[in-house]
Amino acid sequence: MSRRRELCLDSLEQAAQALATSRAAVAFTGAGMSVESGIPDFRSAHGLWRTYPPDEYATMSAFSADPAKVWVMLRAMVGVLSAAEPNPGHQALAQLQRMGRLRRVITQNIDGLHRRAGSVDTIEVHGSTTGLHCPSCTLRDKRASIPTRGVPPCPRCGRAMKPPVVLFEEGLPPGAMGEAMRLADACDLMLVVGTSLAVYPVASLPDLAIRAGATIVEVNTEPGHLRREGAIELAGGAAQVLPLLIERALELAG
Ligand code: NAD
């Protein structure tokens, strides 16, 4: 067995032991979590974000200036998200929570795949694509569906509505960040999965956990974002690594 492979197995065992003895674990996930479900992250050289660059299509100023243009991207995005299915990584996290070994999942993703995999009380810090929301008067219609064409007007103020997805330059859903910070501050282990930690303020959640003394386990195809903080790094895709890690942790926990 190569030294590299040995090191990977050592890290997996170390992370599984930490998870097996944790009393207050949380997971914090980003776009990489859903790449193996067929949803590209911001960094991949193909996919939605190449056609619709986020700085041109995913900002509040773009939506205010030209809602019809942003709705073209929103419809394409909802199409990609609704065609995706939870992967074994989402399912493994849901199983860990069912077994009482994971408090909650905090996700930056808007795809709803943690919920669909069975995770309960997931905190979606960047919103979701369920229903419609008016950024002008804050009306939220949870049951509205995405229209097939045009820009839906707000029934209260008449201005443009959008799905309750948080665009750049837009505030986070009320309460979500506070709840995520409380969880991060009270956890003893944080699984940081598939995020480049580039989008603030949510990218500061691992720092809160570290200050609270938590162990950090990073799962990423290109880990190293939390190396200075002594994170246990597991290099690989979330759909492969999480089932192995969680199966071993549950085995150790007995
Ligand atoms: P990001 O695109 O900045 O970074 C993705 C990270 O995932 C990278 O570090 C990459 O190395 C890693 N990665 C790629 N494939 C992986 C895999 N199979 N397994 C594990 N890791 C993998 O994503 P971000 O940090 O989440 O920030 C981007 C913002 O865009 C967030 O707000 C996010 O919610 C949003 N976004 C969401 C979705 C979604 O809902 N699925 C998709 C794209 C972007």
Boltz pocket constraint, residues with backbone or C-beta under 6 A from the ligand:
constraints:
  - pocket:
      binder: B
      contacts: [[A, 29], [A, 30], [A, 31], [A, 32], [A, 33], [A, 34], [A, 35], [A, 36], [A, 39], [A, 40], [A, 41], [A, 42], [A, 43], [A, 108], [A, 109], [A, 110], [A, 111], [A, 126], [A, 193], [A, 194], [A, 195], [A, 196], [A, 197], [A, 198], [A, 199], [A, 219], [A, 220], [A, 221], [A, 222], [A, 236], [A, 237], [A, 238], [A, 239]]
      max_distance: 6.0
